[in-house]
């Protein structure tokens, strides 16, 4: 077996024992967020990140800003300030002004144009990664894997490619911060994950260059989760590849998920995750519509967060939604 793409781990910027998976302080839920134009897509992501326990614990400890020398835009400092405001505010809703002000640095977003929550999540985590690294002198490519953001959300995927001609096996590894699943024909998260790890044929245009055969060959490729993240983010891809229409089907997802069957080693101990946030998209097309979310606060209660409103609800309601993004924690 030949392997490529997995770098030897470097010393993380934050020691693992400083990452607390459980809330350090329990309190009632924080403030809602005003919609400042067409900003529901960013409101839901800000709320889901605010209620990600290991991230909130780290941001509330002010570990970043105390040592930050960044001039101008710093996504970590913005998030630190935002989470503190939301969780400690006595107001029922606040305006995420700093995020709106610096939208252009986060990605190609404008406050008055509807955006996609999944894209905003990816851009925000990317901006936070960069902010963590700007404070560290080590600027090589693999250093992203040492940030607190990677330590919380990052894992490794393994692509195992088997040459159908000589049976040589090649392994390729890559970092992931979330998993995008195809849901066409999938009635549940389990079915979609099974589809994700099912071997696919590489032939025709997609043929694989085998290092042993020294030519392009038909091959089989199987992707598995090689190293599981502390926090697993799943996007249920609701845009149909062919028509770009929205796939509105119900995809059943559990409160507790065992990731073990989808790992490179599926035979080990169960790897259990617990649901703590769900983003929902309503509307008939992917481009319009509205986003709201459900999050589990530090008091263990679930809340529906729809822009400025924050209302308590039960887990049954949470599990009955047409979910777009699912957040699970170990």
SULMOZI-V925535 format. One record per residue. N is the residue number from 1. RES is the residue in one small letter. SS is DSSP state (2 for helix, 1 for strand, 0 for the rest). OMEGA is omega as a letter, one per 40 degrees, with the letter a starting at -180 (NA if undefined). BURIAL is I if it has 24 or more other C-alpha atoms within 12 Angstrom, else O. Layout:
((N RES SS OMEGA BURIAL) (N RES SS OMEGA BURIAL))
This chain:
((1 x 0 i O) (2 x 1 a O) (3 x 1 i O) (4 x 1 i O) (5 x 0 i O) (6 x 0 a I) (7 x 0 i O) (8 x 0 a O) (9 x 0 i O) (10 x 0 i O) (11 x 0 a O) (12 x 0 i I) (13 x 0 i I) (14 x 0 i I) (15 x 0 a O) (16 x 2 a O) (17 x 2 i O) (18 x 2 i O) (19 x 0 a I) (20 x 0 a I) (21 x 0 i I) (22 x 0 i I) (23 x 0 i I) (24 x 0 i O) (25 x 0 i O) (26 x 0 i O) (27 x 0 i O) (28 x 0 a I) (29 x 0 a I) (30 x 0 a I) (31 x 0 i I) (32 x 1 a I) (33 x 1 i I) (34 x 0 i I) (35 x 0 a I) (36 x 0 a I) (37 x 0 i O) (38 x 0 a I) (39 x 0 i I) (40 x 2 a I) (41 x 2 a I) (42 x 2 i I) (43 x 2 a I) (44 x 2 a I) (45 x 2 i I) (46 x 2 i I) (47 x 2 a I) (48 x 2 i I) (49 x 2 i I) (50 x 2 a I) (51 x 0 i I) (52 x 0 a I) (53 x 2 a I) (54 x 2 i I) (55 x 2 a I) (56 x 2 i I) (57 x 2 a I) (58 x 2 a I) (59 x 2 a I) (60 x 2 a I) (61 x 0 i O) (62 x 0 i O) (63 x 0 a O) (64 x 0 a I) (65 x 2 a I) (66 x 2 a O) (67 x 2 a O) (68 x 0 i O) (69 x 0 a O) (70 x 0 i O) (71 x 0 i O) (72 x 0 a O) (73 x 0 i I) (74 x 0 a I) (75 x 2 i I) (76 x 2 i I) (77 x 2 i I) (78 x 2 a I) (79 x 2 i I) (80 x 2 a I) (81 x 2 a I) (82 x 2 a I) (83 x 2 i I) (84 x 2 a I) (85 x 2 a I) (86 x 2 a I) (87 x 2 a I) (88 x 2 a O) (89 x 0 i O) (90 x 0 i O) (91 x 0 i O) (92 x 0 i O) (93 x 1 i I) (94 x 1 i I) (95 x 0 i I) (96 x 0 a I) (97 x 2 a O) (98 x 2 a I) (99 x 2 i I) (100 x 2 a I) (101 x 2 a O) (102 x 0 a I) (103 x 2 a I) (104 x 2 i O) (105 x 2 a I) (106 x 2 a I) (107 x 0 a I) (108 x 0 a O) (109 x 0 i I) (110 x 0 a I) (111 x 0 a I) (112 x 0 i O) (113 x 0 a O) (114 x 0 i I) (115 x 0 a I) (116 x 0 a I) (117 x 2 a I) (118 x 2 i I) (119 x 2 i I) (120 x 2 i I) (121 x 2 a I) (122 x 2 a I) (123 x 2 a I) (124 x 2 i I) (125 x 2 i I) (126 x 2 i I) (127 x 2 i I) (128 x 2 i I) (129 x 2 a I) (130 x 2 a I) (131 x 2 i I) (132 x 2 a I) (133 x 2 a I) (134 x 2 i I) (135 x 0 a I) (136 x 0 a O) (137 x 0 a O) (138 x 0 a O) (139 x 0 i O) (140 x 0 a O) (141 x 2 a O) (142 x 2 a O) (143 x 2 i I) (144 x 2 a I) (145 x 2 a I) (146 x 2 a I) (147 x 0 i I) (148 x 2 a I) (149 x 2 i I) (150 x 2 a I) (151 x 2 i I) (152 x 2 a I) (153 x 2 a I) (154 x 0 i I) (155 x 1 i I) (156 x 1 i I) (157 x 1 i I) (158 x 1 i I) (159 x 1 i I) (160 x 1 a I) (161 x 1 a I) (162 x 1 i I) (163 x 1 a I) (164 x 0 a I) (165 x 0 a O) (166 x 0 i O) (167 x 0 i O) (168 x 0 a I) (169 x 1 i I) (170 x 1 i I) (171 x 1 i I) (172 x 1 a I) (173 x 1 i I) (174 x 1 a I) (175 x 1 i I) (176 x 1 i I) (177 x 0 i I) (178 x 0 i I) (179 x 1 i I) (180 x 1 a I) (181 x 1 i I) (182 x 1 a I) (183 x 0 i I) (184 x 0 a I) (185 x 0 i O) (186 x 0 a I) (187 x 0 a O) (188 x 1 i I) (189 x 2 a I) (190 x 2 i I) (191 x 2 a O) (192 x 2 i I) (193 x 2 i I) (194 x 2 i I) (195 x 2 a I) (196 x 2 a I) (197 x 2 i I) (198 x 0 i O) (199 x 0 i O) (200 x 1 i O) (201 x 1 i O) (202 x 1 i O) (203 x 0 a O) (204 x 2 a O) (205 x 2 a O) (206 x 2 a O) (207 x 0 a O) (208 x 1 i I) (209 x 1 a I) (210 x 1 a I) (211 x 0 a O) (212 x 0 i O) (213 x 0 a O) (214 x 0 i O) (215 x 1 i O) (216 x 1 a O) (217 x 1 i I) (218 x 0 a I) (219 x 1 i I) (220 x 1 a I) (221 x 1 i I) (222 x 1 i I) (223 x 1 i I) (224 x 1 i I) (225 x 1 a I) (226 x 1 i I) (227 x 1 a I) (228 x 0 i I) (229 x 0 i I) (230 x 0 i I) (231 x 1 a I) (232 x 1 i I) (233 x 1 a I) (234 x 1 i I) (235 x 1 i I) (236 x 1 a I) (237 x 1 a I) (238 x 0 i I) (239 x 1 i I) (240 x 0 a O) (241 x 0 a O) (242 x 0 a O) (243 x 0 a O) (244 x 0 i O) (245 x 0 i O) (246 x 1 i I) (247 x 0 a I) (248 x 0 a I) (249 x 0 i I) (250 x 0 i O) (251 x 0 a I) (252 x 1 i I) (253 x 0 a I) (254 x 0 i I) (255 x 0 i I) (256 x 1 a O) (257 x 1 i I) (258 x 1 a I) (259 x 0 a I) (260 x 2 a I) (261 x 2 a I) (262 x 2 a I) (263 x 1 i I) (264 x 0 i I) (265 x 0 a O) (266 x 0 a O) (267 x 0 a O) (268 x 0 i O) (269 x 0 i O) (270 x 0 a O) (271 x 0 a I) (272 x 1 i O) (273 x 1 a I) (274 x 1 a I) (275 x 1 i I) (276 x 1 i I) (277 x 1 i I) (278 x 1 i I) (279 x 1 a I) (280 x 1 i I) (281 x 1 i I) (282 x 1 a I) (283 x 0 a O) (284 x 0 i O) (285 x 0 a O) (286 x 0 a I) (287 x 0 a O) (288 x 0 i O) (289 x 0 a O) (290 x 1 i I) (291 x 1 i I) (292 x 1 a I) (293 x 1 i I) (294 x 1 i I) (295 x 1 i I) (296 x 1 a I) (297 x 0 a I) (298 x 0 i I) (299 x 0 i O) (300 x 0 i I) (301 x 0 i I) (302 x 1 i I) (303 x 1 i I) (304 x 1 a I) (305 x 1 a I) (306 x 1 a I) (307 x 0 a I) (308 x 0 a I) (309 x 1 i I) (310 x 1 a I) (311 x 1 a I) (312 x 1 i I) (313 x 1 a O) (314 x 0 a O) (315 x 2 a I) (316 x 2 i O) (317 x 2 a O) (318 x 2 a I) (319 x 0 a I) (320 x 0 a O) (321 x 0 i I) (322 x 0 a I) (323 x 1 i I) (324 x 1 i I) (325 x 1 i I) (326 x 1 i I) (327 x 1 i I) (328 x 1 i I) (329 x 1 i I) (330 x 0 NA I))
